[in-house]
Amino acid sequence: MESLHNRASVMQSIQSYPTSGTMHQMYPQGQPLMIKHYSPISSFPRKENTLHAAQKHRLAEQSRRNRISGQYDTLRAILPSIYKTDMSKLKKAFVLSETIRMVKEFKKLVSEKRATNREVGNCGIPGGADRLSLEHCDGGEGMVKAVMSCEDRPNIMAELAKALKTVKVKLVRAEMVTMGGRNKFSLWMQGPKEGPGVLKRVLEAVMRRPSWIARKHRSSWHSRASTAYNFNRATS
């Protein structure tokens, strides 16, 4: 009885299998039968890629930290204020603050140097043309700066002093450069009360005065002095 029951189960299982017609409908001719396989080995490469990326990131971070530490060591070696201090006792925050302080100090020195160079450059090489410029100076009440380029000639300083005396200005500072038959004056003056227009006209008169007129006046003065000397000798 039991054997008959087993045979019936086997026959029922065989009948449940798809027939050739059913297989042809499920898988038409010309299309390959796709059989999917699952393998636990396929998950290994993904895990290896993750580990490789983590290791690469760790090496990059270590390289960055070493580079920053090397830069701090360089700063410790060149900063004058911590040159003789024990390097192991210096924290990075202190080194960074000292670096910022030194940079600010250097910027201040550079600014002062540039200001000095500009001040010296204002009384630099004389130009080839006669020029005169007036400007008000900061930090001085009524202070005027005049820069004048003109031809070099004898007694030009005396002429300039006489011209400034006529407008009643106080000469605070004067610089002069002579090169190639040309003069350049930089004059710092207090006043005048009449305004810069009067001072400009007086300086322009000195600047544009031809050298032959100055030589003529100088020769005339020497001639008068010689005549007066001879006259005094004759009458004595």
C-alpha positions in Angstrom: 0.0 0.0 0.0 2.8 2.3 0.9 4.6 1.5 -2.4 1.5 2.4 -4.4 1.2 5.7 -2.5 4.9 6.5 -3.4 4.3 5.7 -7.1 1.4 8.0 -7.2 3.5 10.8 -5.7 6.2 10.3 -8.3 3.7 10.3 -11.2 2.1 13.5 -9.9 5.6 15.2 -9.7 6.4 14.2 -13.3 3.1 15.6 -14.5 3.8 18.9 -12.9 7.0 19.4 -14.9 6.6 21.7 -18.0 6.2 19.9 -21.3 8.1 20.7 -24.4 5.4 23.0 -25.7 5.3 24.9 -22.4 9.1 25.2 -22.5 9.0 26.5 -26.1 6.5 29.2 -25.0 8.6 30.2 -22.0 11.9 30.3 -23.9 11.5 30.9 -27.6 14.0 29.5 -30.0 17.1 31.7 -30.5 17.1 33.2 -27.0 19.6 31.7 -24.6 18.6 30.3 -21.3 19.7 32.7 -18.6 20.7 31.0 -15.4 21.5 33.3 -12.5 24.2 32.1 -10.1 25.0 33.7 -6.7 28.5 33.6 -5.3 29.5 35.0 -2.0 33.0 35.7 -3.4 31.6 38.7 -5.5 31.3 40.8 -2.3 35.0 40.6 -1.5 36.3 43.2 -4.1 33.9 45.8 -2.8 35.3 45.4 0.7 38.8 45.5 -0.6 38.1 48.8 -2.4 36.8 50.3 0.8 39.8 49.3 2.8 42.1 50.6 0.0 40.3 54.0 0.1 40.6 54.2 3.9 44.3 53.4 3.8 44.9 56.0 1.0 43.0 58.7 3.1 45.0 57.8 6.2 48.3 58.2 4.3 47.3 61.5 2.8 46.3 62.8 6.2 49.6 61.7 7.7 51.5 63.4 4.9 49.6 66.6 5.5 50.3 66.6 9.2 54.0 65.9 8.5 54.2 68.8 6.1 52.6 71.2 8.6 54.9 70.1 11.3 57.9 70.7 9.0 56.7 74.2 8.3 56.3 74.9 12.0 59.9 73.6 12.6 61.1 76.0 9.9 59.4 78.9 11.6 60.9 77.9 15.0 64.3 78.0 13.4 64.1 81.4 11.8 62.1 83.5 14.3 64.7 85.6 16.2 62.6 85.8 19.4 62.5 82.0 19.9 65.8 81.1 18.2 67.5 80.0 21.5 64.4 78.5 23.1 63.9 74.8 23.6 62.0 73.7 20.5 60.1 71.0 22.4 58.6 73.5 24.8 57.2 75.7 22.0 53.6 75.2 21.1 52.2 75.7 17.7 49.9 78.5 18.8 52.8 80.5 20.3 54.9 80.0 17.1 52.0 81.1 15.0 51.4 84.3 17.1 55.1 85.2 16.9 55.0 84.7 13.2 52.1 87.0 12.8 53.8 89.6 15.0 57.0 89.5 12.9 55.0 89.8 9.7 53.3 92.9 11.0 56.6 94.4 12.1 58.1 93.7 8.7 55.2 95.4 7.0 55.7 98.4 9.1 59.4 98.6 8.3 58.6 98.2 4.5 56.0 101.1 4.8 58.5 103.3 6.5 61.2 102.5 3.9 58.9 103.3 1.1 57.9 106.6 2.7 61.6 107.4 3.1 62.3 106.5 -0.6 59.5 108.7 -1.7 60.8 111.6 0.4 64.3 111.2 -1.0 62.9 110.8 -4.5 61.2 114.1 -4.3 64.7 115.7 -4.4 66.1 113.3 -6.9 67.8 113.9 -10.3 67.0 117.3 -11.8 64.8 117.2 -14.9 65.7 118.6 -18.3 62.9 121.2 -18.3 62.2 124.1 -16.0 59.5 123.0 -13.6 57.8 124.4 -10.4 55.2 122.7 -8.2 53.6 123.8 -5.0 51.7 121.7 -2.5 50.4 121.9 1.0 52.1 119.6 3.5 50.1 117.4 6.0 50.8 117.9 9.7 52.0 121.5 9.4 49.7 124.5 9.6 50.4 126.7 6.6 53.3 124.5 5.5 54.0 124.6 1.8 56.4 122.5 -0.2 58.0 123.8 -3.4 59.9 121.7 -5.9 61.8 123.6 -8.6 64.0 122.4 -11.4 66.1 125.0 -13.3 69.4 125.8 -14.9 72.4 125.9 -12.7 74.1 129.3 -12.5 76.3 131.2 -10.0 74.7 132.8 -7.0 71.4 131.1 -7.6 71.1 130.4 -3.9 71.5 134.0 -3.1 68.8 134.9 -5.6 66.5 132.3 -4.1 67.1 133.5 -0.6 66.4 137.1 -1.7 63.2 136.1 -3.5 61.9 134.2 -0.4 62.7 137.2 1.8 60.5 139.5 -0.3 57.4 137.4 0.4 58.3 137.0 4.1 58.3 133.2 4.4 60.1 131.1 6.9 62.3 128.4 5.4 62.0 125.3 7.5 63.9 122.8 5.4 65.8 122.9 2.0 67.3 120.2 -0.2 69.3 120.7 -3.4 70.7 118.4 -6.1 73.0 119.6 -8.9 73.8 117.4 -11.9 74.7 118.1 -15.5 74.3 121.9 -15.2 70.8 121.5 -13.7 69.5 122.2 -10.2 66.6 120.8 -8.3 65.4 122.4 -5.1 62.9 121.0 -2.5 61.8 123.8 -0.1 59.6 123.5 2.9 58.3 126.9 3.9 55.9 128.4 6.5 53.5 130.8 4.9 53.3 133.1 3.1 50.4 135.1 4.4 49.6 136.5 0.9 48.9 133.0 -0.3 50.7 130.5 -2.5 50.1 132.5 -5.7 52.6 135.2 -4.7 55.2 132.6 -3.7 54.7 130.8 -7.0 55.3 134.0 -9.0 58.4 134.9 -7.1 59.9 131.4 -7.6 59.0 131.4 -11.2 61.0 134.6 -11.7 64.0 133.0 -10.2 63.6 129.8 -12.2 63.1 131.6 -15.6 65.9 134.1 -15.1 68.4 133.5 -17.9 72.0 132.7 -16.8 73.4 135.5 -19.0 71.5 138.1 -17.0 72.9 136.7 -13.8 76.4 136.8 -15.2 75.8 140.4 -16.4 74.7 141.5 -13.0 77.6 139.8 -11.4 80.1 141.4 -13.8 78.5 144.8 -13.2 78.7 144.3 -9.5 82.4 143.4 -9.7 83.0 146.4 -12.0 81.4 148.8 -9.6 83.3 147.3 -6.7 86.6 147.7 -8.6 85.8 151.3 -9.5 84.9 152.2 -6.0 88.1 150.6 -4.7 90.2 152.6 -7.2 88.4 155.7 -6.5 89.0 155.3 -2.7 92.7 154.7 -3.4 93.0 157.8 -5.6 91.2 160.0 -3.1 93.1 158.7 0.0 
